[in-house]
Amino acid sequence: MDDWLQAERDLLRGSRIRINHEIQIAAPGFQASETRITALPDALIVSAESSHKHEQSNANVHFCEFGSKTLFRRIDLPARIIVGKVTASLEDGMLRIMAQKAEAAPLTGRAVA
């Protein structure tokens, strides 16, 4: 019986469960280079800034509807995350952030993008 219990402990101890948070934010018109994500153990801070500039010519009159825009979000998470395991991608105006749930230890913040 002791051998069976030990074998069961060894088997179960080797398996890990990964729980992820996936956050999606609409960010149309922003480039990845203009976007910054700061990961904290209990929150994500997303900021982006974009501006449109063009040269004006004295010969032509220009009308431009593009200008500066900013994005700022703080997302408080329902559980602590592993700060070093946060990944992000920006594609077709959709910012996707994946964060892995932490076991229990407190972690320090660091910028990831």
KOLGU-4560 file (N, C-alpha, C; in nm, 3 decimals, padded with zeros to 5 digits):
<recs>
<n_xx: 00.082 n_yy: -00.120 n_zz: 00.000 ca_xx: 00.000 ca_yy: 00.000 ca_zz: 00.000 c_xx: 00.087 c_yy: 00.126 c_zz: 00.000 mol: A seq: 1 type: MET>
<n_xx: 00.197 n_yy: 00.125 n_zz: 00.077 ca_xx: 00.285 ca_yy: 00.242 ca_zz: 00.081 c_xx: 00.348 c_yy: 00.269 c_zz: -00.055 mol: A seq: 2 type: ASP>
<n_xx: 00.388 n_yy: 00.163 n_zz: -00.127 ca_xx: 00.446 ca_yy: 00.179 ca_zz: -00.259 c_xx: 00.344 c_yy: 00.240 c_zz: -00.356 mol: A seq: 3 type: ASP>
<n_xx: 00.220 n_yy: 00.197 n_zz: -00.346 ca_xx: 00.116 ca_yy: 00.248 ca_zz: -00.433 c_xx: 00.092 c_yy: 00.397 c_zz: -00.408 mol: A seq: 4 type: TRP>
<n_xx: 00.085 n_yy: 00.438 n_zz: -00.281 ca_xx: 00.065 ca_yy: 00.579 ca_zz: -00.247 c_xx: 00.183 c_yy: 00.664 c_zz: -00.293 mol: A seq: 5 type: LEU>
<n_xx: 00.304 n_yy: 00.613 n_zz: -00.275 ca_xx: 00.421 ca_yy: 00.686 ca_zz: -00.321 c_xx: 00.421 c_yy: 00.701 c_zz: -00.473 mol: A seq: 6 type: GLN>
<n_xx: 00.385 n_yy: 00.595 n_zz: -00.544 ca_xx: 00.377 ca_yy: 00.601 ca_zz: -00.690 c_xx: 00.273 c_yy: 00.703 c_zz: -00.735 mol: A seq: 7 type: ALA>
<n_xx: 00.161 n_yy: 00.709 n_zz: -00.666 ca_xx: 00.057 ca_yy: 00.806 ca_zz: -00.699 c_xx: 00.107 c_yy: 00.949 c_zz: -00.674 mol: A seq: 8 type: GLU>
<n_xx: 00.176 n_yy: 00.973 n_zz: -00.563 ca_xx: 00.232 ca_yy: 01.105 ca_zz: -00.533 c_xx: 00.333 c_yy: 01.145 c_zz: -00.640 mol: A seq: 9 type: ARG>
<n_xx: 00.420 n_yy: 01.054 n_zz: -00.679 ca_xx: 00.520 ca_yy: 01.083 ca_zz: -00.782 c_xx: 00.454 c_yy: 01.116 c_zz: -00.915 mol: A seq: 10 type: ASP>
<n_xx: 00.350 n_yy: 01.044 n_zz: -00.948 ca_xx: 00.280 ca_yy: 01.067 ca_zz: -01.072 c_xx: 00.210 c_yy: 01.202 c_zz: -01.072 mol: A seq: 11 type: LEU>
<n_xx: 00.140 n_yy: 01.234 n_zz: -00.967 ca_xx: 00.065 ca_yy: 01.359 ca_zz: -00.959 c_xx: 00.155 c_yy: 01.479 c_zz: -00.941 mol: A seq: 12 type: LEU>
<n_xx: 00.265 n_yy: 01.465 n_zz: -00.875 ca_xx: 00.357 ca_yy: 01.575 ca_zz: -00.852 c_xx: 00.418 c_yy: 01.622 c_zz: -00.984 mol: A seq: 13 type: ARG>
<n_xx: 00.434 n_yy: 01.534 n_zz: -01.079 ca_xx: 00.494 ca_yy: 01.568 ca_zz: -01.207 c_xx: 00.402 c_yy: 01.645 c_zz: -01.299 mol: A seq: 14 type: GLY>
<n_xx: 00.271 n_yy: 01.640 n_zz: -01.278 ca_xx: 00.180 ca_yy: 01.711 ca_zz: -01.367 c_xx: 00.160 c_yy: 01.854 c_zz: -01.319 mol: A seq: 15 type: SER>
<n_xx: 00.158 n_yy: 01.945 n_zz: -01.414 ca_xx: 00.139 ca_yy: 02.087 ca_zz: -01.384 c_xx: 00.015 c_yy: 02.136 c_zz: -01.459 mol: A seq: 16 type: ARG>
<n_xx: -00.053 n_yy: 02.230 n_zz: -01.400 ca_xx: -00.168 ca_yy: 02.292 ca_zz: -01.463 c_xx: -00.132 c_yy: 02.438 c_zz: -01.487 mol: A seq: 17 type: ILE>
<n_xx: -00.151 n_yy: 02.485 n_zz: -01.608 ca_xx: -00.123 ca_yy: 02.625 ca_zz: -01.641 c_xx: -00.256 c_yy: 02.695 c_zz: -01.661 mol: A seq: 18 type: ARG>
<n_xx: -00.279 n_yy: 02.799 n_zz: -01.585 ca_xx: -00.399 ca_yy: 02.879 ca_zz: -01.599 c_xx: -00.356 c_yy: 03.015 c_zz: -01.653 mol: A seq: 19 type: ILE>
<n_xx: -00.414 n_yy: 03.056 n_zz: -01.763 ca_xx: -00.376 ca_yy: 03.181 ca_zz: -01.827 c_xx: -00.490 c_yy: 03.281 c_zz: -01.823 mol: A seq: 20 type: ASN>
<n_xx: -00.451 n_yy: 03.407 n_zz: -01.823 ca_xx: -00.544 ca_yy: 03.516 ca_zz: -01.845 c_xx: -00.519 c_yy: 03.564 c_zz: -01.987 mol: A seq: 21 type: HIS>
<n_xx: -00.622 n_yy: 03.581 n_zz: -02.065 ca_xx: -00.608 ca_yy: 03.640 ca_zz: -02.198 c_xx: -00.688 c_yy: 03.768 c_zz: -02.200 mol: A seq: 22 type: GLU>
<n_xx: -00.620 n_yy: 03.876 n_zz: -02.233 ca_xx: -00.684 ca_yy: 04.007 ca_zz: -02.240 c_xx: -00.677 c_yy: 04.054 c_zz: -02.383 mol: A seq: 23 type: ILE>
<n_xx: -00.787 n_yy: 04.105 n_zz: -02.437 ca_xx: -00.790 ca_yy: 04.158 ca_zz: -02.572 c_xx: -00.836 c_yy: 04.303 c_zz: -02.564 mol: A seq: 24 type: GLN>
<n_xx: -00.761 n_yy: 04.390 n_zz: -02.631 ca_xx: -00.791 ca_yy: 04.533 ca_zz: -02.630 c_xx: -00.792 c_yy: 04.581 c_zz: -02.775 mol: A seq: 25 type: ILE>
<n_xx: -00.898 n_yy: 04.649 n_zz: -02.815 ca_xx: -00.901 ca_yy: 04.708 ca_zz: -02.949 c_xx: -00.805 c_yy: 04.827 c_zz: -02.950 mol: A seq: 26 type: ALA>
<n_xx: -00.709 n_yy: 04.823 n_zz: -03.043 ca_xx: -00.609 ca_yy: 04.929 ca_zz: -03.054 c_xx: -00.587 c_yy: 04.963 c_zz: -03.202 mol: A seq: 27 type: ALA>
<n_xx: -00.694 n_yy: 05.005 n_zz: -03.273 ca_xx: -00.678 ca_yy: 05.033 ca_zz: -03.415 c_xx: -00.588 c_yy: 05.155 c_zz: -03.438 mol: A seq: 28 type: PRO>
<n_xx: -00.502 n_yy: 05.143 n_zz: -03.538 ca_xx: -00.415 ca_yy: 05.255 ca_zz: -03.574 c_xx: -00.285 c_yy: 05.262 c_zz: -03.496 mol: A seq: 29 type: GLY>
<n_xx: -00.265 n_yy: 05.176 n_zz: -03.400 ca_xx: -00.140 ca_yy: 05.176 ca_zz: -03.323 c_xx: -00.046 c_yy: 05.068 c_zz: -03.377 mol: A seq: 30 type: PHE>
<n_xx: 00.082 n_yy: 05.098 n_zz: -03.376 ca_xx: 00.185 ca_yy: 05.002 ca_zz: -03.412 c_xx: 00.242 c_yy: 04.941 c_zz: -03.285 mol: A seq: 31 type: GLN>
<n_xx: 00.303 n_yy: 04.824 n_zz: -03.296 ca_xx: 00.363 ca_yy: 04.758 ca_zz: -03.180 c_xx: 00.471 c_yy: 04.846 c_zz: -03.117 mol: A seq: 32 type: ALA>
<n_xx: 00.546 n_yy: 04.919 n_zz: -03.199 ca_xx: 00.653 ca_yy: 05.004 ca_zz: -03.148 c_xx: 00.599 c_yy: 05.124 c_zz: -03.068 mol: A seq: 33 type: SER>
<n_xx: 00.473 n_yy: 05.156 n_zz: -03.084 ca_xx: 00.412 ca_yy: 05.268 ca_zz: -03.012 c_xx: 00.340 c_yy: 05.222 c_zz: -02.885 mol: A seq: 34 type: GLU>
<n_xx: 00.342 n_yy: 05.093 n_zz: -02.860 ca_xx: 00.265 ca_yy: 05.034 ca_zz: -02.750 c_xx: 00.359 c_yy: 04.984 c_zz: -02.641 mol: A seq: 35 type: THR>
<n_xx: 00.321 n_yy: 05.009 n_zz: -02.516 ca_xx: 00.401 ca_yy: 04.964 ca_zz: -02.401 c_xx: 00.308 c_yy: 04.893 c_zz: -02.303 mol: A seq: 36 type: ARG>
<n_xx: 00.352 n_yy: 04.775 n_zz: -02.257 ca_xx: 00.277 ca_yy: 04.698 ca_zz: -02.159 c_xx: 00.365 c_yy: 04.679 c_zz: -02.036 mol: A seq: 37 type: ILE>
<n_xx: 00.315 n_yy: 04.717 n_zz: -01.922 ca_xx: 00.385 ca_yy: 04.697 ca_zz: -01.796 c_xx: 00.309 c_yy: 04.593 c_zz: -01.716 mol: A seq: 38 type: THR>
<n_xx: 00.378 n_yy: 04.487 n_zz: -01.679 ca_xx: 00.315 ca_yy: 04.379 ca_zz: -01.602 c_xx: 00.348 c_yy: 04.395 c_zz: -01.455 mol: A seq: 39 type: ALA>
<n_xx: 00.247 n_yy: 04.392 n_zz: -01.373 ca_xx: 00.259 ca_yy: 04.391 ca_zz: -01.227 c_xx: 00.201 c_yy: 04.258 c_zz: -01.180 mol: A seq: 40 type: LEU>
<n_xx: 00.232 n_yy: 04.215 n_zz: -01.060 ca_xx: 00.179 ca_yy: 04.086 ca_zz: -01.013 c_xx: 00.027 c_yy: 04.078 c_zz: -01.014 mol: A seq: 41 type: PRO>
<n_xx: -00.041 n_yy: 04.191 n_zz: -00.999 ca_xx: -00.188 ca_yy: 04.188 ca_zz: -00.991 c_xx: -00.258 c_yy: 04.276 c_zz: -01.094 mol: A seq: 42 type: ASP>
<n_xx: -00.182 n_yy: 04.331 n_zz: -01.190 ca_xx: -00.243 ca_yy: 04.420 ca_zz: -01.290 c_xx: -00.154 c_yy: 04.431 c_zz: -01.414 mol: A seq: 43 type: ALA>
<n_xx: -00.216 n_yy: 04.475 n_zz: -01.522 ca_xx: -00.144 ca_yy: 04.507 ca_zz: -01.645 c_xx: -00.173 c_yy: 04.653 c_zz: -01.679 mol: A seq: 44 type: LEU>
<n_xx: -00.070 n_yy: 04.726 n_zz: -01.719 ca_xx: -00.086 ca_yy: 04.865 ca_zz: -01.760 c_xx: -00.048 c_yy: 04.873 c_zz: -01.907 mol: A seq: 45 type: ILE>
<n_xx: -00.142 n_yy: 04.919 n_zz: -01.989 ca_xx: -00.121 ca_yy: 04.929 ca_zz: -02.133 c_xx: -00.127 c_yy: 05.077 c_zz: -02.171 mol: A seq: 46 type: VAL>
<n_xx: -00.024 n_yy: 05.123 n_zz: -02.242 ca_xx: -00.024 ca_yy: 05.260 ca_zz: -02.291 c_xx: 00.028 c_yy: 05.261 c_zz: -02.434 mol: A seq: 47 type: SER>
<n_xx: -00.028 n_yy: 05.351 n_zz: -02.514 ca_xx: 00.015 ca_yy: 05.366 ca_zz: -02.652 c_xx: -00.007 c_yy: 05.511 c_zz: -02.692 mol: A seq: 48 type: ALA>
<n_xx: 00.081 n_yy: 05.558 n_zz: -02.777 ca_xx: 00.069 ca_yy: 05.695 ca_zz: -02.826 c_xx: 00.109 c_yy: 05.697 c_zz: -02.972 mol: A seq: 49 type: GLU>
<n_xx: 00.026 n_yy: 05.761 n_zz: -03.055 ca_xx: 00.052 ca_yy: 05.767 ca_zz: -03.198 c_xx: 00.023 c_yy: 05.909 c_zz: -03.245 mol: A seq: 50 type: SER>
<n_xx: 00.104 n_yy: 05.956 n_zz: -03.338 ca_xx: 00.077 ca_yy: 06.086 ca_zz: -03.397 c_xx: 00.107 c_yy: 06.080 c_zz: -03.546 mol: A seq: 51 type: SER>
<n_xx: 00.031 n_yy: 06.154 n_zz: -03.619 ca_xx: 00.048 ca_yy: 06.158 ca_zz: -03.764 c_xx: 00.108 c_yy: 06.293 c_zz: -03.801 mol: A seq: 52 type: HIS>
<n_xx: 00.215 n_yy: 06.291 n_zz: -03.879 ca_xx: 00.280 ca_yy: 06.415 ca_zz: -03.923 c_xx: 00.297 c_yy: 06.407 c_zz: -04.074 mol: A seq: 53 type: LYS>
<n_xx: 00.279 n_yy: 06.518 n_zz: -04.138 ca_xx: 00.307 ca_yy: 06.527 ca_zz: -04.280 c_xx: 00.365 c_yy: 06.665 c_zz: -04.310 mol: A seq: 54 type: HIS>
<n_xx: 00.439 n_yy: 06.672 n_zz: -04.418 ca_xx: 00.499 ca_yy: 06.799 ca_zz: -04.458 c_xx: 00.399 c_yy: 06.877 c_zz: -04.541 mol: A seq: 55 type: GLU>
<n_xx: 00.389 n_yy: 07.004 n_zz: -04.510 ca_xx: 00.299 ca_yy: 07.089 ca_zz: -04.588 c_xx: 00.378 c_yy: 07.162 c_zz: -04.695 mol: A seq: 56 type: GLN>
<n_xx: 00.316 n_yy: 07.177 n_zz: -04.807 ca_xx: 00.377 ca_yy: 07.247 ca_zz: -04.920 c_xx: 00.301 c_yy: 07.376 c_zz: -04.942 mol: A seq: 57 type: SER>
<n_xx: 00.371 n_yy: 07.482 n_zz: -04.975 ca_xx: 00.305 ca_yy: 07.611 ca_zz: -05.001 c_xx: 00.219 c_yy: 07.606 c_zz: -05.126 mol: A seq: 58 type: ASN>
<n_xx: 00.249 n_yy: 07.515 n_zz: -05.218 ca_xx: 00.176 ca_yy: 07.508 ca_zz: -05.344 c_xx: 00.041 c_yy: 07.439 c_zz: -05.330 mol: A seq: 59 type: ALA>
<n_xx: 00.028 n_yy: 07.351 n_zz: -05.233 ca_xx: -00.096 ca_yy: 07.274 ca_zz: -05.218 c_xx: -00.159 c_yy: 07.298 c_zz: -05.082 mol: A seq: 60 type: ASN>
<n_xx: -00.289 n_yy: 07.287 n_zz: -05.079 ca_xx: -00.360 ca_yy: 07.294 ca_zz: -04.952 c_xx: -00.386 c_yy: 07.151 c_zz: -04.908 mol: A seq: 61 type: VAL>
<n_xx: -00.353 n_yy: 07.118 n_zz: -04.784 ca_xx: -00.372 ca_yy: 06.983 ca_zz: -04.732 c_xx: -00.481 c_yy: 06.984 c_zz: -04.626 mol: A seq: 62 type: HIS>
<n_xx: -00.562 n_yy: 06.884 n_zz: -04.631 ca_xx: -00.659 ca_yy: 06.861 ca_zz: -04.524 c_xx: -00.633 c_yy: 06.722 c_zz: -04.470 mol: A seq: 63 type: PHE>
<n_xx: -00.615 n_yy: 06.711 n_zz: -04.342 ca_xx: -00.580 ca_yy: 06.582 ca_zz: -04.283 c_xx: -00.668 c_yy: 06.556 c_zz: -04.161 mol: A seq: 64 type: CYS>
<n_xx: -00.737 n_yy: 06.443 n_zz: -04.160 ca_xx: -00.821 ca_yy: 06.407 ca_zz: -04.046 c_xx: -00.745 c_yy: 06.326 c_zz: -03.942 mol: A seq: 65 type: GLU>
<n_xx: -00.620 n_yy: 06.288 n_zz: -03.972 ca_xx: -00.540 ca_yy: 06.211 ca_zz: -03.877 c_xx: -00.473 c_yy: 06.306 c_zz: -03.780 mol: A seq: 66 type: PHE>
<n_xx: -00.458 n_yy: 06.263 n_zz: -03.659 ca_xx: -00.392 ca_yy: 06.346 ca_zz: -03.558 c_xx: -00.327 c_yy: 06.258 c_zz: -03.454 mol: A seq: 67 type: GLY>
<n_xx: -00.309 n_yy: 06.312 n_zz: -03.337 ca_xx: -00.250 ca_yy: 06.236 ca_zz: -03.226 c_xx: -00.359 c_yy: 06.159 c_zz: -03.153 mol: A seq: 68 type: SER>
<n_xx: -00.321 n_yy: 06.045 n_zz: -03.101 ca_xx: -00.415 ca_yy: 05.969 ca_zz: -03.019 c_xx: -00.337 c_yy: 05.892 c_zz: -02.914 mol: A seq: 69 type: LYS>
<n_xx: -00.403 n_yy: 05.866 n_zz: -02.804 ca_xx: -00.341 ca_yy: 05.792 ca_zz: -02.694 c_xx: -00.437 c_yy: 05.684 c_zz: -02.645 mol: A seq: 70 type: THR>
<n_xx: -00.377 n_yy: 05.584 n_zz: -02.584 ca_xx: -00.452 ca_yy: 05.474 ca_zz: -02.524 c_xx: -00.388 c_yy: 05.447 c_zz: -02.389 mol: A seq: 71 type: LEU>
<n_xx: -00.469 n_yy: 05.438 n_zz: -02.286 ca_xx: -00.418 ca_yy: 05.403 ca_zz: -02.153 c_xx: -00.522 c_yy: 05.319 c_zz: -02.082 mol: A seq: 72 type: PHE>
<n_xx: -00.481 n_yy: 05.202 n_zz: -02.037 ca_xx: -00.569 ca_yy: 05.112 ca_zz: -01.961 c_xx: -00.491 c_yy: 05.048 c_zz: -01.849 mol: A seq: 73 type: ARG>
<n_xx: -00.553 n_yy: 05.037 n_zz: -01.733 ca_xx: -00.501 ca_yy: 04.956 ca_zz: -01.623 c_xx: -00.603 c_yy: 04.846 c_zz: -01.602 mol: A seq: 74 type: ARG>
<n_xx: -00.556 n_yy: 04.722 n_zz: -01.613 ca_xx: -00.644 ca_yy: 04.606 ca_zz: -01.598 c_xx: -00.607 c_yy: 04.536 c_zz: -01.469 mol: A seq: 75 type: ILE>
<n_xx: -00.694 n_yy: 04.544 n_zz: -01.370 ca_xx: -00.672 ca_yy: 04.471 ca_zz: -01.245 c_xx: -00.712 c_yy: 04.325 c_zz: -01.268 mol: A seq: 76 type: ASP>
<n_xx: -00.623 n_yy: 04.235 n_zz: -01.232 ca_xx: -00.644 ca_yy: 04.093 ca_zz: -01.258 c_xx: -00.706 c_yy: 04.023 c_zz: -01.138 mol: A seq: 77 type: LEU>
<n_xx: -00.785 n_yy: 03.920 n_zz: -01.161 ca_xx: -00.851 ca_yy: 03.849 ca_zz: -01.051 c_xx: -00.755 c_yy: 03.760 c_zz: -00.971 mol: A seq: 78 type: PRO>
<n_xx: -00.638 n_yy: 03.730 n_zz: -01.028 ca_xx: -00.539 ca_yy: 03.647 ca_zz: -00.959 c_xx: -00.400 c_yy: 03.699 c_zz: -00.996 mol: A seq: 79 type: ALA>
<n_xx: -00.302 n_yy: 03.670 n_zz: -00.913 ca_xx: -00.164 ca_yy: 03.713 ca_zz: -00.939 c_xx: -00.108 c_yy: 03.638 c_zz: -01.060 mol: A seq: 80 type: ARG>
<n_xx: -00.016 n_yy: 03.705 n_zz: -01.131 ca_xx: 00.044 ca_yy: 03.646 ca_zz: -01.251 c_xx: 00.196 c_yy: 03.637 c_zz: -01.235 mol: A seq: 81 type: ILE>
<n_xx: 00.257 n_yy: 03.557 n_zz: -01.322 ca_xx: 00.403 ca_yy: 03.551 ca_zz: -01.330 c_xx: 00.445 c_yy: 03.661 c_zz: -01.426 mol: A seq: 82 type: ILE>
<n_xx: 00.506 n_yy: 03.764 n_zz: -01.374 ca_xx: 00.538 ca_yy: 03.883 ca_zz: -01.451 c_xx: 00.629 c_yy: 03.851 c_zz: -01.569 mol: A seq: 83 type: VAL>
<n_xx: 00.726 n_yy: 03.764 n_zz: -01.551 ca_xx: 00.820 ca_yy: 03.730 ca_zz: -01.657 c_xx: 00.762 c_yy: 03.645 c_zz: -01.769 mol: A seq: 84 type: GLY>
<n_xx: 00.641 n_yy: 03.597 n_zz: -01.755 ca_xx: 00.579 ca_yy: 03.510 ca_zz: -01.855 c_xx: 00.469 c_yy: 03.580 c_zz: -01.935 mol: A seq: 85 type: LYS>
<n_xx: 00.461 n_yy: 03.712 n_zz: -01.927 ca_xx: 00.359 ca_yy: 03.786 ca_zz: -02.000 c_xx: 00.406 c_yy: 03.805 c_zz: -02.144 mol: A seq: 86 type: VAL>
<n_xx: 00.318 n_yy: 03.775 n_zz: -02.239 ca_xx: 00.347 ca_yy: 03.796 ca_zz: -02.381 c_xx: 00.235 c_yy: 03.879 c_zz: -02.443 mol: A seq: 87 type: THR>
<n_xx: 00.268 n_yy: 03.946 n_zz: -02.552 ca_xx: 00.167 ca_yy: 04.028 ca_zz: -02.619 c_xx: 00.191 c_yy: 04.027 c_zz: -02.769 mol: A seq: 88 type: ALA>
<n_xx: 00.083 n_yy: 04.047 n_zz: -02.843 ca_xx: 00.092 ca_yy: 04.063 ca_zz: -02.988 c_xx: -00.011 c_yy: 04.165 c_zz: -03.031 mol: A seq: 89 type: SER>
<n_xx: 00.022 n_yy: 04.239 n_zz: -03.135 ca_xx: -00.068 ca_yy: 04.340 ca_zz: -03.191 c_xx: -00.085 c_yy: 04.309 c_zz: -03.339 mol: A seq: 90 type: LEU>
<n_xx: -00.207 n_yy: 04.272 n_zz: -03.376 ca_xx: -00.233 ca_yy: 04.232 ca_zz: -03.514 c_xx: -00.370 c_yy: 04.281 c_zz: -03.555 mol: A seq: 91 type: GLU>
<n_xx: -00.376 n_yy: 04.347 n_zz: -03.669 ca_xx: -00.503 ca_yy: 04.399 ca_zz: -03.724 c_xx: -00.580 c_yy: 04.483 c_zz: -03.623 mol: A seq: 92 type: ASP>
<n_xx: -00.510 n_yy: 04.565 n_zz: -03.547 ca_xx: -00.575 ca_yy: 04.655 ca_zz: -03.451 c_xx: -00.622 c_yy: 04.589 c_zz: -03.323 mol: A seq: 93 type: GLY>
<n_xx: -00.586 n_yy: 04.463 n_zz: -03.301 ca_xx: -00.625 ca_yy: 04.392 ca_zz: -03.179 c_xx: -00.500 c_yy: 04.357 c_zz: -03.099 mol: A seq: 94 type: MET>
<n_xx: -00.492 n_yy: 04.408 n_zz: -02.978 ca_xx: -00.382 ca_yy: 04.378 ca_zz: -02.888 c_xx: -00.424 c_yy: 04.261 c_zz: -02.801 mol: A seq: 95 type: LEU>
<n_xx: -00.345 n_yy: 04.153 n_zz: -02.807 ca_xx: -00.373 ca_yy: 04.033 ca_zz: -02.727 c_xx: -00.260 c_yy: 04.016 c_zz: -02.627 mol: A seq: 96 type: ARG>
<n_xx: -00.296 n_yy: 04.003 n_zz: -02.501 ca_xx: -00.198 ca_yy: 03.986 ca_zz: -02.393 c_xx: -00.229 c_yy: 03.855 c_zz: -02.323 mol: A seq: 97 type: ILE>
<n_xx: -00.127 n_yy: 03.772 n_zz: -02.307 ca_xx: -00.141 ca_yy: 03.646 ca_zz: -02.234 c_xx: -00.057 c_yy: 03.655 c_zz: -02.107 mol: A seq: 98 type: MET>
<n_xx: -00.116 n_yy: 03.620 n_zz: -01.993 ca_xx: -00.047 ca_yy: 03.623 ca_zz: -01.865 c_xx: -00.073 c_yy: 03.492 c_zz: -01.793 mol: A seq: 99 type: ALA>
<n_xx: 00.034 n_yy: 03.431 n_zz: -01.744 ca_xx: 00.021 ca_yy: 03.303 ca_zz: -01.674 c_xx: -00.003 c_yy: 03.328 c_zz: -01.525 mol: A seq: 100 type: GLN>
<n_xx: -00.100 n_yy: 03.258 n_zz: -01.470 ca_xx: -00.134 ca_yy: 03.272 ca_zz: -01.329 c_xx: -00.019 c_yy: 03.222 c_zz: -01.242 mol: A seq: 101 type: LYS>
<n_xx: 00.012 n_yy: 03.297 n_zz: -01.136 ca_xx: 00.120 ca_yy: 03.262 ca_zz: -01.044 c_xx: 00.072 c_yy: 03.160 c_zz: -00.941 mol: A seq: 102 type: ALA>
<n_xx: 00.165 n_yy: 03.083 n_zz: -00.891 ca_xx: 00.133 ca_yy: 02.985 ca_zz: -00.786 c_xx: 00.091 c_yy: 03.055 c_zz: -00.658 mol: A seq: 103 type: GLU>
<n_xx: 00.183 n_yy: 03.133 n_zz: -00.597 ca_xx: 00.148 ca_yy: 03.206 ca_zz: -00.474 c_xx: 00.251 c_yy: 03.310 c_zz: -00.437 mol: A seq: 104 type: ALA>
<n_xx: 00.373 n_yy: 03.303 n_zz: -00.487 ca_xx: 00.482 ca_yy: 03.392 ca_zz: -00.446 c_xx: 00.462 c_yy: 03.532 c_zz: -00.506 mol: A seq: 105 type: ALA>
<n_xx: 00.489 n_yy: 03.638 n_zz: -00.428 ca_xx: 00.480 ca_yy: 03.773 ca_zz: -00.483 c_xx: 00.595 c_yy: 03.799 c_zz: -00.580 mol: A seq: 106 type: PRO>
<n_xx: 00.565 n_yy: 03.874 n_zz: -00.686 ca_xx: 00.664 ca_yy: 03.903 ca_zz: -00.789 c_xx: 00.674 c_yy: 04.054 c_zz: -00.807 mol: A seq: 107 type: LEU>
<n_xx: 00.783 n_yy: 04.102 n_zz: -00.869 ca_xx: 00.800 ca_yy: 04.244 ca_zz: -00.894 c_xx: 00.760 c_yy: 04.274 c_zz: -01.038 mol: A seq: 108 type: THR>
<n_xx: 00.727 n_yy: 04.400 n_zz: -01.065 ca_xx: 00.685 ca_yy: 04.440 ca_zz: -01.198 c_xx: 00.803 c_yy: 04.461 c_zz: -01.292 mol: A seq: 109 type: GLY>
<n_xx: 00.774 n_yy: 04.445 n_zz: -01.424 ca_xx: 00.874 ca_yy: 04.475 ca_zz: -01.527 c_xx: 00.801 c_yy: 04.500 c_zz: -01.658 mol: A seq: 110 type: ARG>
<n_xx: 00.858 n_yy: 04.584 n_zz: -01.742 ca_xx: 00.798 ca_yy: 04.612 ca_zz: -01.872 c_xx: 00.827 c_yy: 04.498 c_zz: -01.967 mol: A seq: 111 type: ALA>
<n_xx: 00.729 n_yy: 04.461 n_zz: -02.050 ca_xx: 00.747 ca_yy: 04.349 ca_zz: -02.143 c_xx: 00.739 c_yy: 04.391 c_zz: -02.289 mol: A seq: 112 type: VAL>
<n_xx: 00.685 n_yy: 04.506 n_zz: -02.318 ca_xx: 00.678 ca_yy: 04.547 ca_zz: -02.459 c_xx: 00.689 c_yy: 04.695 c_zz: -02.471 mol: A seq: 113 type: ALA>
</recs>
